Every structure is written in C-alpha cells, then in structure tokens.
Amino acid sequence: MNDVIIIGGGPGGSTVAALMAARGRRVILLEREHFPRFHIGESLLPYNWPIFEELGVLPALEAAGFPRKTGAQFHLGDGRKSLKLVFREGRFTEQPQTFQVERSIFDHMLLRNAAAKGAAVREGWQFQRFEQLPDRVRVNATDPQGAQHTLEGRYLVDASGRGNVTGNQEGLRVIHPKLKKMAIFGHFNGVMRDEGEKGGDTVVVRLADKWFWLIPVSATKVSVGCVLDAKELAAAKTSPEVLFHQIVATSPVLCERMKDAQLVGEFRTTSDFSYYNRRLTGPRLLRVGDAAGFMDPIFSAGVYLAMFSGKLAAETIDACLYRPFGTRWRFAHYERKTFRALRFYWEMVEQYYTKPFMELFLEPREKWSLPAAVNAALAGELTGRWAIHWRMRLFFWLVKLQARRPIVPRIRFD
Ligand SMILES: Cc1cc2nc3c(=O)[nH]c(=O)nc-3n(C[C@H](O)[C@H](O)[C@H](O)COP(=O)(O)OP(=O)(O)OC[C@H]3O[C@@H](n4cnc5c(N)ncnc54)[C@H](O)[C@@H]3O)c2cc1C
C-alpha cells in the first residue's frame, strides 16, 4: 500500500512528494494536468531558499537563469510616495534573496525532482473523491484515458490548490466576505525595469481600491497584473483587456513603466481567491498550500506558504508512519502552525486595503526597529520569533491609531 497519496503537483504537492520519497516512503502523486502548464504566482519569498536547499533544487534553479529578487517596491499610482525594501537590510531578515519565476518551468522542475527522488508521479490523473477508513484512505481517480481507478494509502495530502477538492467534498470552504477580488494579467516584453539589482524587484503600484504587480520573470518578460473588485469589471461593461489599459492610463507610474510594453500571449483573468477551509486536517488527511487557504496575492506569499506547509506535512506524516501513536496530537500541531501562518498573511492583507496601513507602511520610522520587523515578515519569517511578533502587534496597533489621530501625514488617492 502507498504510504501517502498526494493530490496536485504544484509547489505544495511536489514538496511533500520529494521530501517523503527521499525518506524512502512510498509516494504516489496525482496531477490532473500535463506539465509544463501555465500557473500564476511568480514572485517568491526569500524564506523559500532553505526549502529549495533541502529539496536539492537550488543548483537547477540557479542554472535556469531566473531573475534574482532582493527586494520589493511599493508605489502610489501618482508617484508621490514609494517604499523600496531591500531584504538584506532588515535586521531580523535571515534570507536576503530569492527568485522570480515562470511557474510553468519552476513547477515542472519541482515535479521532476519529486519523481527523481522516487515518487510515482501520474500526470493527467484527476482525483474524484476520497473515503476515510479506520486505517487508510481510499481515493477514486480517473487516468488520462478516462478509466476509473481506486487507490489506497495510509495518508492523503490534498495539495490541489484552488481546486480545493477535499475541502469542497466536505463543505469546509469559507470565502472572505469583503475581499471579492479578481485579477487581470498577462506577460509583456518591453516593460521598463530599474537598473541593476533593483531590476529584479517585485514592483507593486497601489491605486485607491486596486493595485498592480510587475514581476520580471525572465531577461525580457515581465508579468503584469491588476487586482480589483470583481464588480468593477461587470460595471465597466467592457473586456478585461480594455479595462486593464484604462486603469494603466490613470497612473503616471504605470504609464511610464508600460509605455513600450507589448503583450506576449494572451490576457487572463481569475477570481474568488480569498478563502480558507474551516479544518486543515482529517483523521488521515492534511491540506497544504492553497488547498488549506489563500488570501490575495499582494505579499507574494502563496508559493512559500505552499512549500512551508508541504514541508511541515511531510515531517508530520513521516513521524506518524514511524510511530503511529500521537497522530492526533501531530495533526493538531500541523493545523495550528499552518493556520497561524495563514492568519498572519490574512491580517496583513486586510490591513493593506486600508488607507492608514498604507500611510504608515510608506512612511517607515526607525523607531523600535518596526521597519525591520515588517521587512522580515514580508520575506517570509514565520517562526513566530518574539522580537518580530511584538513589533508587528505594535505596528498593527499604530495603524489603528493612525485611523483616528494621524501620526504620519495622510495620503490621497486621486
Ligand atoms: C492573481 C494571483 C497572483 C498570485 N501571485 C503570487 C505571487 O506573486 N507569488 C506567490 O507566491 N503566490 C502567488 N499567488 C498564489 C499562488 O499561485 C499559489 O498560492 C500557489 O500556486 C499554491 O501552490 P499549491 O501547490 O498549493 O497549488 P497549485 O500551485 O495551484 O497546484 C495545485 C495543482 O493541483 C492540481 N489539481 C487540481 N485539482 C486536481 C484534481 N482534481 N486532481 C488532480 N490534480 C488536481 C492542479 O492542476 C495544480 O497543478 C497568486 C495567486 C493569484 C490568484
């Protein structure tokens, strides 16, 4: 029997598969697509780096020539204010750099690595349902020819991303009541980049109720996307592409960067990406990455959270296979840790859409090393270090104070 069945071959599923197979566990991974396939989510976080090392993929990622990301920039759309963050300058930030990636290539590398470590990777296989038995899980899936199969394993990992297959089967998905957002995006050549190291930064341009990302994904291509209220497209009664260009035209910062931009391929859209599942575990099931939950891409944390929870899931299941007593306690620990990481980013995202947050965020004061704590948090520092924790609590409290009595100048979105 399989030790673990994994649904989904994105970064979360590949991480679990590679780490468990490397420990000699029998792993089968079902992926409904054939790789390489397009995926959005191209800006990684520095704290991904040690996971790349552990997976043994760092040399291949370095050889692939992905742009290096050493910082992130946040600009107001009118260019009046900006913040340029450099990870290595953060006192608490232990990882100074990461990559910006084309996900079709990156995900394929991670999946091949899982197979090379010994995981049985089945592409074109679609998970249908699972059934919980006392000592195992039973999974129904269809192969690329449409034939039905029943597989059994000691444990099941749902890494199906926004497919959220087991959460949907159990009716656990909770959609964020306020953040009903969508994204319009594409890849472009000819987008203006900064000189030198800063040319690898993620650039975020904030407008009143929407924002843009600009992420260099190769020597020539930049991923550009707009996150906006889903109802705005419906009200605009125009195509996503036209609306995208109309919004770009409202911002001098975007006009400048996009003046010579040419679309490569097609415009794409996606929506309803802020949700979580009420439970992240079942008796023999762990949900990782987006199949646990996801909240707005503003802080580029999705891939990191998928790999962070994937690593934790692999360690948890491996320990349970080694010593079955204490499974409930280990699963509860997994759920607590993963929820804590998700909650942290949810709070950051909810705050990000408020004006007082932007006012303080764009006007960092060197007091109490608050900017250093924010720097570490945005790099992916999730270990819960007290030095960062209390500073982030204070920062959020100051945001509340700023809403009532300004401690830094107000900003206007014109
Ligand atoms: C607009 C937008 C922008 C984003 N930008 C960023 C960013 O800049 N940086 C970042 O880190 N994150 C970003 N994200 C988030 C990021 O895309 C995800 O968090 C990340 O891909 C999650 O990885 P995963 O392995 O959990 O899921 P995925 O990468 O989605 O992988 C899940 C896999 O499961 C497979 N699958 C689904 N259903 C089934 C089934 N029934 N049977 C078999 N296989 C199945 C899918 O084909 C897929 O390959 C963004 C998200 C959005 C919506």
The ligand as a Tripos MOL2 file, in Angstrom:
@<TRIPOS>MOLECULE
LIG
   53    58     1     0     0
SMALL
NO_CHARGES

@<TRIPOS>ATOM
      1 C1         -3.7440   36.5010   -9.2270 C.3       1 LIG1
      2 C2         -2.8030   35.7170   -8.3850 C.ar      1 LIG1
      3 C3         -1.4720   36.1140   -8.2800 C.ar      1 LIG1
      4 C4         -0.5870   35.3920   -7.4750 C.ar      1 LIG1
      5 N1          0.7000   35.8260   -7.3400 N.ar      1 LIG1
      6 C5          1.5400   35.1500   -6.4990 C.ar      1 LIG1
      7 C6          2.9010   35.5580   -6.3530 C.ar      1 LIG1
      8 O1          3.3670   36.5130   -6.9670 O.2       1 LIG1
      9 N2          3.6860   34.8250   -5.5280 N.ar      1 LIG1
     10 C7          3.2270   33.7310   -4.8380 C.ar      1 LIG1
     11 O2          3.9860   33.1150   -4.0830 O.2       1 LIG1
     12 N3          1.9520   33.3330   -4.9870 N.ar      1 LIG1
     13 C8          1.0990   33.9900   -5.7950 C.ar      1 LIG1
     14 N4         -0.1690   33.5440   -5.9580 N.ar      1 LIG1
     15 C9         -0.5800   32.3400   -5.2330 C.3       1 LIG1
     16 C10        -0.0020   31.0700   -5.8400 C.3       1 LIG1
     17 O3         -0.4110   30.9670   -7.1700 O.3       1 LIG1
     18 C11        -0.4740   29.8690   -5.0550 C.3       1 LIG1
     19 O4         -0.5030   30.1800   -3.6810 O.3       1 LIG1
     20 C12         0.4130   28.6440   -5.2520 C.3       1 LIG1
     21 O5          0.4250   28.2390   -6.5910 O.3       1 LIG1
     22 C13        -0.1000   27.4960   -4.3630 C.3       1 LIG1
     23 O6          0.5870   26.2970   -4.6280 O.3       1 LIG1
     24 P1         -0.1560   24.9040   -4.4270 P.3       1 LIG1
     25 O7          0.8500   23.8550   -4.6670 O.co2     1 LIG1
     26 O8         -0.9030   24.9180   -3.1440 O.co2     1 LIG1
     27 O9         -1.2860   24.8790   -5.5410 O.3       1 LIG1
     28 P2         -1.1500   24.9500   -7.2030 P.3       1 LIG1
     29 O10         0.1570   25.5520   -7.4970 O.co2     1 LIG1
     30 O11        -2.3620   25.5970   -7.6310 O.co2     1 LIG1
     31 O12        -1.1110   23.4260   -7.5810 O.3       1 LIG1
     32 C14        -2.2590   22.6280   -7.4510 C.3       1 LIG1
     33 C15        -2.2080   21.5400   -8.5040 C.3       1 LIG1
     34 O13        -3.2930   20.6360   -8.2560 O.3       1 LIG1
     35 C16        -3.8110   20.1990   -9.4770 C.3       1 LIG1
     36 N5         -5.1800   19.7340   -9.2760 N.ar      1 LIG1
     37 C17        -6.2800   20.4820   -9.0070 C.ar      1 LIG1
     38 N6         -7.3670   19.7070   -8.9160 N.ar      1 LIG1
     39 C18        -6.9490   18.4260   -9.1330 C.ar      1 LIG1
     40 C19        -7.6200   17.1670   -9.1910 C.ar      1 LIG1
     41 N7         -8.9330   17.0610   -9.0130 N.pl3     1 LIG1
     42 N8         -6.8740   16.0560   -9.4270 N.ar      1 LIG1
     43 C20        -5.5230   16.1340   -9.6210 C.ar      1 LIG1
     44 N9         -4.8520   17.3050   -9.5980 N.ar      1 LIG1
     45 C21        -5.5530   18.4490   -9.3470 C.ar      1 LIG1
     46 C22        -3.7160   21.4320  -10.3680 C.3       1 LIG1
     47 O14        -3.7110   21.0840  -11.7350 O.3       1 LIG1
     48 C23        -2.4070   22.0600   -9.9090 C.3       1 LIG1
     49 O15        -1.3170   21.6850  -10.7400 O.3       1 LIG1
     50 C24        -1.0550   34.2450   -6.7610 C.ar      1 LIG1
     51 C25        -2.3800   33.8380   -6.8870 C.ar      1 LIG1
     52 C26        -3.2550   34.5650   -7.6800 C.ar      1 LIG1
     53 C27        -4.6860   34.1120   -7.7720 C.3       1 LIG1
@<TRIPOS>BOND
     1     1     2 1
     2     2     3 ar
     3     2    52 ar
     4     3     4 ar
     5     4     5 ar
     6     4    50 ar
     7     5     6 ar
     8     6     7 ar
     9     6    13 1
    10     7     8 2
    11     7     9 ar
    12     9    10 ar
    13    10    11 2
    14    10    12 ar
    15    12    13 ar
    16    13    14 ar
    17    14    15 1
    18    14    50 ar
    19    15    16 1
    20    16    17 1
    21    16    18 1
    22    18    19 1
    23    18    20 1
    24    20    21 1
    25    20    22 1
    26    22    23 1
    27    23    24 1
    28    24    25 2
    29    24    26 1
    30    24    27 1
    31    27    28 1
    32    28    29 2
    33    28    30 1
    34    28    31 1
    35    31    32 1
    36    32    33 1
    37    33    34 1
    38    33    48 1
    39    34    35 1
    40    35    36 1
    41    35    46 1
    42    36    37 ar
    43    36    45 ar
    44    37    38 ar
    45    38    39 ar
    46    39    40 ar
    47    39    45 ar
    48    40    41 1
    49    40    42 ar
    50    42    43 ar
    51    43    44 ar
    52    44    45 ar
    53    46    47 1
    54    46    48 1
    55    48    49 1
    56    50    51 ar
    57    51    52 ar
    58    52    53 1
@<TRIPOS>SUBSTRUCTURE
     1 LIG1         1 GROUP 0 **** ****
